[in-house]
Amino acid sequence: MNPDGERLLVELIEKVGLLRRDLQHKQDLARYEARIARIDQKVEALVTQIATSDAGLAKAIETAWKQPARSLAFRNVAHQKDDGSEE
């Protein structure tokens, strides 16, 4: 997969992870528990499959799913560093 595709995949998983976290905080997760469980299974299968060829991408996807706020914070820091280096 090319770097842009990898980035987009991690961002998609991160957004779904943030949605899951919001549902938890709003006490709505029980309504969607079965759907979230299926998504979790698919993400874990994806991580397992990708880990055979790209451990770094697999770790990024896993972090984006399990700790989406952390993943977003690290991406924001990296983005700020990139912006600062162009000046």
Backbone atoms as SQL, in Angstrom:
CREATE TABLE atoms (id INTEGER PRIMARY KEY, chain TEXT, resi INTEGER, resn TEXT, atom TEXT, x REAL, y REAL, z REAL);
INSERT INTO atoms VALUES
  (1, 'A', 1, 'MET', 'N', 0.852, -1.173, 0.000),
  (2, 'A', 1, 'MET', 'CA', 0.000, 0.000, 0.000),
  (3, 'A', 1, 'MET', 'C', 0.895, 1.233, 0.000),
  (4, 'A', 2, 'ASN', 'N', 0.498, 2.245, -0.707),
  (5, 'A', 2, 'ASN', 'CA', 1.303, 3.458, -0.754),
  (6, 'A', 2, 'ASN', 'C', 1.082, 4.290, 0.520),
  (7, 'A', 3, 'PRO', 'N', 1.981, 5.217, 0.809),
  (8, 'A', 3, 'PRO', 'CA', 1.885, 6.004, 2.054),
  (9, 'A', 3, 'PRO', 'C', 0.580, 6.785, 2.201),
  (10, 'A', 4, 'ASP', 'N', 0.053, 7.320, 1.105),
  (11, 'A', 4, 'ASP', 'CA', -1.219, 8.048, 1.201),
  (12, 'A', 4, 'ASP', 'C', -2.359, 7.113, 1.577),
  (13, 'A', 5, 'GLY', 'N', -2.364, 5.926, 0.993),
  (14, 'A', 5, 'GLY', 'CA', -3.386, 4.931, 1.335),
  (15, 'A', 5, 'GLY', 'C', -3.277, 4.497, 2.780),
  (16, 'A', 6, 'GLU', 'N', -2.054, 4.312, 3.250),
  (17, 'A', 6, 'GLU', 'CA', -1.839, 3.938, 4.651),
  (18, 'A', 6, 'GLU', 'C', -2.357, 5.021, 5.585),
  (19, 'A', 7, 'ARG', 'N', -2.050, 6.260, 5.258),
  (20, 'A', 7, 'ARG', 'CA', -2.487, 7.391, 6.086),
  (21, 'A', 7, 'ARG', 'C', -4.008, 7.459, 6.136),
  (22, 'A', 8, 'LEU', 'N', -4.638, 7.311, 4.980),
  (23, 'A', 8, 'LEU', 'CA', -6.098, 7.367, 4.927),
  (24, 'A', 8, 'LEU', 'C', -6.736, 6.222, 5.713),
  (25, 'A', 9, 'LEU', 'N', -6.160, 5.040, 5.633),
  (26, 'A', 9, 'LEU', 'CA', -6.674, 3.894, 6.377),
  (27, 'A', 9, 'LEU', 'C', -6.583, 4.140, 7.882),
  (28, 'A', 10, 'VAL', 'N', -5.444, 4.629, 8.341),
  (29, 'A', 10, 'VAL', 'CA', -5.267, 4.917, 9.772),
  (30, 'A', 10, 'VAL', 'C', -6.249, 6.000, 10.208),
  (31, 'A', 11, 'GLU', 'N', -6.438, 7.035, 9.392),
  (32, 'A', 11, 'GLU', 'CA', -7.369, 8.104, 9.748),
  (33, 'A', 11, 'GLU', 'C', -8.805, 7.592, 9.814),
  (34, 'A', 12, 'LEU', 'N', -9.195, 6.701, 8.898),
  (35, 'A', 12, 'LEU', 'CA', -10.536, 6.126, 8.922),
  (36, 'A', 12, 'LEU', 'C', -10.750, 5.326, 10.204),
  (37, 'A', 13, 'ILE', 'N', -9.809, 4.473, 10.539),
  (38, 'A', 13, 'ILE', 'CA', -9.923, 3.669, 11.761),
  (39, 'A', 13, 'ILE', 'C', -9.963, 4.578, 12.985),
  (40, 'A', 14, 'GLU', 'N', -9.170, 5.632, 12.958),
  (41, 'A', 14, 'GLU', 'CA', -9.147, 6.596, 14.060),
  (42, 'A', 14, 'GLU', 'C', -10.515, 7.257, 14.234),
  (43, 'A', 15, 'LYS', 'N', -11.137, 7.659, 13.135),
  (44, 'A', 15, 'LYS', 'CA', -12.450, 8.322, 13.211),
  (45, 'A', 15, 'LYS', 'C', -13.506, 7.372, 13.773),
  (46, 'A', 16, 'VAL', 'N', -13.487, 6.121, 13.355),
  (47, 'A', 16, 'VAL', 'CA', -14.432, 5.141, 13.884),
  (48, 'A', 16, 'VAL', 'C', -14.144, 4.898, 15.367),
  (49, 'A', 17, 'GLY', 'N', -12.868, 4.870, 15.737),
  (50, 'A', 17, 'GLY', 'CA', -12.496, 4.720, 17.145),
  (51, 'A', 17, 'GLY', 'C', -12.973, 5.892, 17.984),
  (52, 'A', 18, 'LEU', 'N', -12.888, 7.098, 17.431),
  (53, 'A', 18, 'LEU', 'CA', -13.383, 8.281, 18.145),
  (54, 'A', 18, 'LEU', 'C', -14.903, 8.219, 18.306),
  (55, 'A', 19, 'LEU', 'N', -15.585, 7.741, 17.283),
  (56, 'A', 19, 'LEU', 'CA', -17.032, 7.580, 17.371),
  (57, 'A', 19, 'LEU', 'C', -17.390, 6.573, 18.463),
  (58, 'A', 20, 'ARG', 'N', -16.666, 5.462, 18.515),
  (59, 'A', 20, 'ARG', 'CA', -16.896, 4.450, 19.558),
  (60, 'A', 20, 'ARG', 'C', -16.684, 5.060, 20.939),
  (61, 'A', 21, 'ARG', 'N', -15.611, 5.841, 21.080),
  (62, 'A', 21, 'ARG', 'CA', -15.332, 6.481, 22.372),
  (63, 'A', 21, 'ARG', 'C', -16.438, 7.467, 22.747),
  (64, 'A', 22, 'ASP', 'N', -16.927, 8.239, 21.765),
  (65, 'A', 22, 'ASP', 'CA', -18.033, 9.167, 22.037),
  (66, 'A', 22, 'ASP', 'C', -19.288, 8.420, 22.484),
  (67, 'A', 23, 'LEU', 'N', -19.566, 7.293, 21.852),
  (68, 'A', 23, 'LEU', 'CA', -20.719, 6.490, 22.261),
  (69, 'A', 23, 'LEU', 'C', -20.559, 6.001, 23.694),
  (70, 'A', 24, 'GLN', 'N', -19.339, 5.639, 24.069),
  (71, 'A', 24, 'GLN', 'CA', -19.088, 5.209, 25.453),
  (72, 'A', 24, 'GLN', 'C', -19.347, 6.355, 26.421),
  (73, 'A', 25, 'HIS', 'N', -18.842, 7.531, 26.103),
  (74, 'A', 25, 'HIS', 'CA', -18.985, 8.677, 27.003),
  (75, 'A', 25, 'HIS', 'C', -20.441, 9.132, 27.124),
  (76, 'A', 26, 'LYS', 'N', -21.214, 8.956, 26.066),
  (77, 'A', 26, 'LYS', 'CA', -22.613, 9.372, 26.086),
  (78, 'A', 26, 'LYS', 'C', -23.548, 8.258, 26.562),
  (79, 'A', 27, 'GLN', 'N', -22.966, 7.159, 27.024),
  (80, 'A', 27, 'GLN', 'CA', -23.739, 6.014, 27.528),
  (81, 'A', 27, 'GLN', 'C', -24.637, 5.397, 26.452),
  (82, 'A', 28, 'ASP', 'N', -24.272, 5.537, 25.180),
  (83, 'A', 28, 'ASP', 'CA', -25.043, 4.962, 24.077),
  (84, 'A', 28, 'ASP', 'C', -24.414, 3.697, 23.503),
  (85, 'A', 29, 'LEU', 'N', -23.296, 3.280, 24.040),
  (86, 'A', 29, 'LEU', 'CA', -22.582, 2.145, 23.458),
  (87, 'A', 29, 'LEU', 'C', -23.411, 0.865, 23.501),
  (88, 'A', 30, 'ALA', 'N', -24.217, 0.679, 24.523),
  (89, 'A', 30, 'ALA', 'CA', -25.019, -0.543, 24.645),
  (90, 'A', 30, 'ALA', 'C', -25.949, -0.727, 23.449),
  (91, 'A', 31, 'ARG', 'N', -26.457, 0.370, 22.916),
  (92, 'A', 31, 'ARG', 'CA', -27.347, 0.286, 21.743),
  (93, 'A', 31, 'ARG', 'C', -26.632, -0.288, 20.530),
  (94, 'A', 32, 'TYR', 'N', -25.354, -0.030, 20.423),
  (95, 'A', 32, 'TYR', 'CA', -24.588, -0.409, 19.238),
  (96, 'A', 32, 'TYR', 'C', -23.520, -1.455, 19.554),
  (97, 'A', 33, 'GLU', 'N', -23.647, -2.097, 20.689),
  (98, 'A', 33, 'GLU', 'CA', -22.611, -3.014, 21.166),
  (99, 'A', 33, 'GLU', 'C', -22.280, -4.114, 20.163),
  (100, 'A', 34, 'ALA', 'N', -23.282, -4.726, 19.567),
  (101, 'A', 34, 'ALA', 'CA', -23.035, -5.816, 18.612),
  (102, 'A', 34, 'ALA', 'C', -22.313, -5.298, 17.363),
  (103, 'A', 35, 'ARG', 'N', -22.706, -4.150, 16.872),
  (104, 'A', 35, 'ARG', 'CA', -22.049, -3.577, 15.692),
  (105, 'A', 35, 'ARG', 'C', -20.602, -3.209, 15.991),
  (106, 'A', 36, 'ILE', 'N', -20.384, -2.608, 17.137),
  (107, 'A', 36, 'ILE', 'CA', -19.018, -2.228, 17.523),
  (108, 'A', 36, 'ILE', 'C', -18.166, -3.480, 17.706),
  (109, 'A', 37, 'ALA', 'N', -18.751, -4.536, 18.258),
  (110, 'A', 37, 'ALA', 'CA', -18.010, -5.786, 18.434),
  (111, 'A', 37, 'ALA', 'C', -17.595, -6.370, 17.083),
  (112, 'A', 38, 'ARG', 'N', -18.472, -6.292, 16.088),
  (113, 'A', 38, 'ARG', 'CA', -18.123, -6.785, 14.753),
  (114, 'A', 38, 'ARG', 'C', -17.044, -5.930, 14.111),
  (115, 'A', 39, 'ILE', 'N', -17.139, -4.624, 14.300),
  (116, 'A', 39, 'ILE', 'CA', -16.090, -3.731, 13.782),
  (117, 'A', 39, 'ILE', 'C', -14.764, -4.062, 14.453),
  (118, 'A', 40, 'ASP', 'N', -14.802, -4.287, 15.762),
  (119, 'A', 40, 'ASP', 'CA', -13.597, -4.640, 16.502),
  (120, 'A', 40, 'ASP', 'C', -12.969, -5.916, 15.948),
  (121, 'A', 41, 'GLN', 'N', -13.788, -6.915, 15.650),
  (122, 'A', 41, 'GLN', 'CA', -13.279, -8.162, 15.074),
  (123, 'A', 41, 'GLN', 'C', -12.606, -7.911, 13.730),
  (124, 'A', 42, 'LYS', 'N', -13.222, -7.083, 12.905),
  (125, 'A', 42, 'LYS', 'CA', -12.667, -6.800, 11.577),
  (126, 'A', 42, 'LYS', 'C', -11.365, -6.013, 11.677),
  (127, 'A', 43, 'VAL', 'N', -11.317, -5.059, 12.591),
  (128, 'A', 43, 'VAL', 'CA', -10.085, -4.283, 12.772),
  (129, 'A', 43, 'VAL', 'C', -8.968, -5.192, 13.260),
  (130, 'A', 44, 'GLU', 'N', -9.268, -6.063, 14.203),
  (131, 'A', 44, 'GLU', 'CA', -8.252, -6.989, 14.713),
  (132, 'A', 44, 'GLU', 'C', -7.768, -7.929, 13.610),
  (133, 'A', 45, 'ALA', 'N', -8.683, -8.409, 12.760),
  (134, 'A', 45, 'ALA', 'CA', -8.287, -9.267, 11.643),
  (135, 'A', 45, 'ALA', 'C', -7.415, -8.490, 10.659),
  (136, 'A', 46, 'LEU', 'N', -7.761, -7.243, 10.418),
  (137, 'A', 46, 'LEU', 'CA', -6.964, -6.393, 9.533),
  (138, 'A', 46, 'LEU', 'C', -5.563, -6.187, 10.095),
  (139, 'A', 47, 'VAL', 'N', -5.472, -5.898, 11.388),
  (140, 'A', 47, 'VAL', 'CA', -4.177, -5.705, 12.040),
  (141, 'A', 47, 'VAL', 'C', -3.331, -6.975, 11.920),
  (142, 'A', 48, 'THR', 'N', -3.940, -8.119, 12.171),
  (143, 'A', 48, 'THR', 'CA', -3.220, -9.397, 12.082),
  (144, 'A', 48, 'THR', 'C', -2.699, -9.628, 10.669),
  (145, 'A', 49, 'GLN', 'N', -3.530, -9.359, 9.678),
  (146, 'A', 49, 'GLN', 'CA', -3.134, -9.555, 8.287),
  (147, 'A', 49, 'GLN', 'C', -2.007, -8.603, 7.886),
  (148, 'A', 50, 'ILE', 'N', -2.130, -7.338, 8.242),
  (149, 'A', 50, 'ILE', 'CA', -1.132, -6.339, 7.850),
  (150, 'A', 50, 'ILE', 'C', 0.177, -6.543, 8.598),
  (151, 'A', 51, 'ALA', 'N', 0.106, -7.051, 9.826),
  (152, 'A', 51, 'ALA', 'CA', 1.316, -7.239, 10.637),
  (153, 'A', 51, 'ALA', 'C', 2.321, -8.171, 9.971),
  (154, 'A', 52, 'THR', 'N', 1.859, -9.054, 9.109),
  (155, 'A', 52, 'THR', 'CA', 2.781, -9.975, 8.441),
  (156, 'A', 52, 'THR', 'C', 3.691, -9.262, 7.452),
  (157, 'A', 53, 'SER', 'N', 3.241, -8.122, 6.944),
  (158, 'A', 53, 'SER', 'CA', 4.049, -7.415, 5.947),
  (159, 'A', 53, 'SER', 'C', 4.502, -6.028, 6.391),
  (160, 'A', 54, 'ASP', 'N', 3.779, -5.403, 7.332),
  (161, 'A', 54, 'ASP', 'CA', 4.125, -4.038, 7.749),
  (162, 'A', 54, 'ASP', 'C', 3.739, -3.845, 9.214),
  (163, 'A', 55, 'ALA', 'N', 4.661, -4.161, 10.104),
  (164, 'A', 55, 'ALA', 'CA', 4.385, -4.085, 11.541),
  (165, 'A', 55, 'ALA', 'C', 4.073, -2.660, 11.991),
  (166, 'A', 56, 'GLY', 'N', 4.719, -1.683, 11.398),
  (167, 'A', 56, 'GLY', 'CA', 4.486, -0.287, 11.775),
  (168, 'A', 56, 'GLY', 'C', 3.073, 0.163, 11.460),
  (169, 'A', 57, 'LEU', 'N', 2.599, -0.185, 10.276),
  (170, 'A', 57, 'LEU', 'CA', 1.232, 0.158, 9.896),
  (171, 'A', 57, 'LEU', 'C', 0.240, -0.575, 10.781),
  (172, 'A', 58, 'ALA', 'N', 0.500, -1.834, 11.071),
  (173, 'A', 58, 'ALA', 'CA', -0.383, -2.606, 11.942),
  (174, 'A', 58, 'ALA', 'C', -0.485, -1.952, 13.317),
  (175, 'A', 59, 'LYS', 'N', 0.638, -1.505, 13.852),
  (176, 'A', 59, 'LYS', 'CA', 0.641, -0.836, 15.165),
  (177, 'A', 59, 'LYS', 'C', -0.123, 0.482, 15.104),
  (178, 'A', 60, 'ALA', 'N', 0.044, 1.229, 14.012),
  (179, 'A', 60, 'ALA', 'CA', -0.668, 2.507, 13.857),
  (180, 'A', 60, 'ALA', 'C', -2.174, 2.280, 13.799),
  (181, 'A', 61, 'ILE', 'N', -2.614, 1.238, 13.081),
  (182, 'A', 61, 'ILE', 'CA', -4.042, 0.932, 13.001),
  (183, 'A', 61, 'ILE', 'C', -4.576, 0.500, 14.359),
  (184, 'A', 62, 'GLU', 'N', -3.820, -0.336, 15.045),
  (185, 'A', 62, 'GLU', 'CA', -4.243, -0.802, 16.366),
  (186, 'A', 62, 'GLU', 'C', -4.367, 0.367, 17.345),
  (187, 'A', 63, 'THR', 'N', -3.407, 1.265, 17.330),
  (188, 'A', 63, 'THR', 'CA', -3.460, 2.441, 18.203),
  (189, 'A', 63, 'THR', 'C', -4.634, 3.332, 17.830),
  (190, 'A', 64, 'ALA', 'N', -4.855, 3.523, 16.531),
  (191, 'A', 64, 'ALA', 'CA', -5.976, 4.364, 16.074),
  (192, 'A', 64, 'ALA', 'C', -7.309, 3.802, 16.543),
  (193, 'A', 65, 'TRP', 'N', -7.435, 2.480, 16.615),
  (194, 'A', 65, 'TRP', 'CA', -8.684, 1.861, 17.045),
  (195, 'A', 65, 'TRP', 'C', -8.820, 1.859, 18.562),
  (196, 'A', 66, 'LYS', 'N', -7.776, 1.456, 19.262),
  (197, 'A', 66, 'LYS', 'CA', -7.872, 1.293, 20.709),
  (198, 'A', 66, 'LYS', 'C', -7.667, 2.594, 21.476),
  (199, 'A', 67, 'GLN', 'N', -6.858, 3.489, 20.936),
  (200, 'A', 67, 'GLN', 'CA', -6.571, 4.764, 21.596),
  (201, 'A', 67, 'GLN', 'C', -6.646, 5.896, 20.565),
  (202, 'A', 68, 'PRO', 'N', -7.838, 6.156, 20.038),
  (203, 'A', 68, 'PRO', 'CA', -7.945, 7.127, 18.942),
  (204, 'A', 68, 'PRO', 'C', -7.504, 8.546, 19.319),
  (205, 'A', 69, 'ALA', 'N', -7.743, 8.957, 20.543),
  (206, 'A', 69, 'ALA', 'CA', -7.328, 10.304, 20.949),
  (207, 'A', 69, 'ALA', 'C', -5.801, 10.413, 20.961),
  (208, 'A', 70, 'ARG', 'N', -5.139, 9.368, 21.390),
  (209, 'A', 70, 'ARG', 'CA', -3.669, 9.347, 21.393),
  (210, 'A', 70, 'ARG', 'C', -3.135, 9.388, 19.962),
  (211, 'A', 71, 'SER', 'N', -3.742, 8.592, 19.104),
  (212, 'A', 71, 'SER', 'CA', -3.341, 8.564, 17.701),
  (213, 'A', 71, 'SER', 'C', -3.497, 9.940, 17.066),
  (214, 'A', 72, 'LEU', 'N', -4.624, 10.579, 17.335),
  (215, 'A', 72, 'LEU', 'CA', -4.883, 11.910, 16.797),
  (216, 'A', 72, 'LEU', 'C', -3.878, 12.920, 17.340),
  (217, 'A', 73, 'ALA', 'N', -3.565, 12.831, 18.618),
  (218, 'A', 73, 'ALA', 'CA', -2.603, 13.760, 19.215),
  (219, 'A', 73, 'ALA', 'C', -1.228, 13.612, 18.573),
  (220, 'A', 74, 'PHE', 'N', -0.794, 12.372, 18.359),
  (221, 'A', 74, 'PHE', 'CA', 0.509, 12.160, 17.721),
  (222, 'A', 74, 'PHE', 'C', 0.518, 12.665, 16.284),
  (223, 'A', 75, 'ARG', 'N', -0.591, 12.469, 15.563),
  (224, 'A', 75, 'ARG', 'CA', -0.654, 12.980, 14.189),
  (225, 'A', 75, 'ARG', 'C', -0.620, 14.502, 14.177),
  (226, 'A', 76, 'ASN', 'N', -1.309, 15.128, 15.140),
  (227, 'A', 76, 'ASN', 'CA', -1.304, 16.590, 15.211),
  (228, 'A', 76, 'ASN', 'C', 0.093, 17.121, 15.495),
  (229, 'A', 77, 'VAL', 'N', 0.819, 16.484, 16.390),
  (230, 'A', 77, 'VAL', 'CA', 2.191, 16.902, 16.699),
  (231, 'A', 77, 'VAL', 'C', 3.069, 16.756, 15.464),
  (232, 'A', 78, 'ALA', 'N', 2.935, 15.636, 14.772),
  (233, 'A', 78, 'ALA', 'CA', 3.721, 15.415, 13.557),
  (234, 'A', 78, 'ALA', 'C', 3.384, 16.453, 12.500),
  (235, 'A', 79, 'HIS', 'N', 2.112, 16.791, 12.388),
  (236, 'A', 79, 'HIS', 'CA', 1.683, 17.795, 11.412),
  (237, 'A', 79, 'HIS', 'C', 2.258, 19.169, 11.759),
  (238, 'A', 80, 'GLN', 'N', 2.247, 19.506, 13.054),
  (239, 'A', 80, 'GLN', 'CA', 2.803, 20.792, 13.481),
  (240, 'A', 80, 'GLN', 'C', 4.296, 20.858, 13.214),
  (241, 'A', 81, 'LYS', 'N', 5.002, 19.752, 13.421),
  (242, 'A', 81, 'LYS', 'CA', 6.438, 19.718, 13.126),
  (243, 'A', 81, 'LYS', 'C', 6.677, 19.904, 11.636),
  (244, 'A', 82, 'ASP', 'N', 5.849, 19.261, 10.811),
  (245, 'A', 82, 'ASP', 'CA', 5.974, 19.402, 9.360),
  (246, 'A', 82, 'ASP', 'C', 5.738, 20.849, 8.939),
  (247, 'A', 83, 'ASP', 'N', 4.737, 21.493, 9.512),
  (248, 'A', 83, 'ASP', 'CA', 4.452, 22.880, 9.175),
  (249, 'A', 83, 'ASP', 'C', 5.586, 23.801, 9.617),
  (250, 'A', 84, 'GLY', 'N', 6.182, 23.522, 10.754),
  (251, 'A', 84, 'GLY', 'CA', 7.261, 24.352, 11.273),
  (252, 'A', 84, 'GLY', 'C', 8.527, 24.229, 10.458),
  (253, 'A', 85, 'SER', 'N', 8.755, 23.086, 9.872),
  (254, 'A', 85, 'SER', 'CA', 9.986, 22.877, 9.103),
  (255, 'A', 85, 'SER', 'C', 9.945, 23.538, 7.736),
  (256, 'A', 86, 'GLU', 'N', 8.737, 23.909, 7.272),
  (257, 'A', 86, 'GLU', 'CA', 8.605, 24.517, 5.958),
  (258, 'A', 86, 'GLU', 'C', 8.834, 26.022, 5.990),
  (259, 'A', 87, 'GLU', 'N', 8.840, 26.604, 7.169),
  (260, 'A', 87, 'GLU', 'CA', 9.009, 28.052, 7.282),
  (261, 'A', 87, 'GLU', 'C', 10.432, 28.487, 7.061);
